[in-house]
């Protein structure tokens, strides 16, 4: 007896949230027909099991707790198969202060290093914060505040 696409999708969603695209790719890997997959995804959406906006909000909270900036979060959401509109809507609804998040990330990482002494050290910190997904204006704010303390 083979399991239906709906059964597999609900089983996956019972463990944790996924985006619609992630569930679709998992069902394609299991060799279900596209029309069966779409019907199962529509039923999951109608029943509230599958919600890309809810998944995006959960992903946003998770990344903010890790101290990641908007660019890194945007990239992660795109990799999970979320649409650009869902990504931008979620980021715009966020009440996170990205400047303060960048500052706290820099302070946490370089607490024992002391103030910036030369351009090489400053470049190192800028590269780190860029890698964490922060914009240049947020990094500038974080490093200026860091050097004043």
Buried (B, 14 or more C-beta within 10 A) or exposed (E): EEEEBBEBBBEBBEEEBBBBBBBBEBBEEEEBEEEEBBBBBEBBEEEEBBBBBEBBBBBBEEBBEEBBBBBBBBEBBEEBBBBEEBBEBBBEEBEBEBBEBBBBBBEEBBEEEEEBEEEEBBEBBBEBBBEBBBBEEBBBBBBEBBEEE
